[in-house]
């Protein structure tokens, strides 16, 4: 999969996390759009049509689980991969994430290289 053509959407209310993720993925050649809340992300996800959405769970307003479920219901986004990146790491949290439609569930703190590799592996498997 050519990163130059791959779109990644990042949704997290923590600005430092957004900036770090944006740097990681743009440096690897991906096209990245960032949002700090689920409602704004949902307004743009259909038009942007990302291959991957990286979502935090705990955000003001709409949580990441609700955002993931809404993405899963949008026509044209059936192949969009959802990656949860969150501090919520209990078995119940993870189950809720997978039930919401996630392919990968990563608990913060995370390793930059590991996250990038997991996303690249996910994209390779699905395309």
Beta strands, then each sheet from edge to edge (+ up, - down):
strand 1: 7-11
strand 2: 31-35
strand 3: 52-55
strand 4: 81-86
strand 5: 104-107
sheet 1: 2+ 1+ 3+ 4+ 5+
end
